[in-house]
Amino acid sequence: MDQFGPPEIMNNDQASQITGAVWITMLIDASVRVFMDGRARYLNDIYIARPLRSLKQEAIYLTGLQGGFQAQHVIEEWIGFYNTERPHSALEH
């Protein structure tokens, strides 16, 4: 926040770590508007959470990354594989 300033709005779900009084007070003190999705809005995150989980399990954890350049290469390679070759159950494999 020091370089760019606080965000105008913080969009949160109902998770306890981001609904605690200390976090909310910090946002309000920084003049940040707090918006919270309703219950069961975790589905908003599923579109990114599932591919990230697959990326970690199928590439990152198996590689033993040694630095940023290697991580970039592994991630780019996996994303290419995911988008073009990996079977997806929603698309009948």
Order of alpha helices (4+ residues) and beta strands (2+ residues): beta-alpha-beta-alpha-alpha
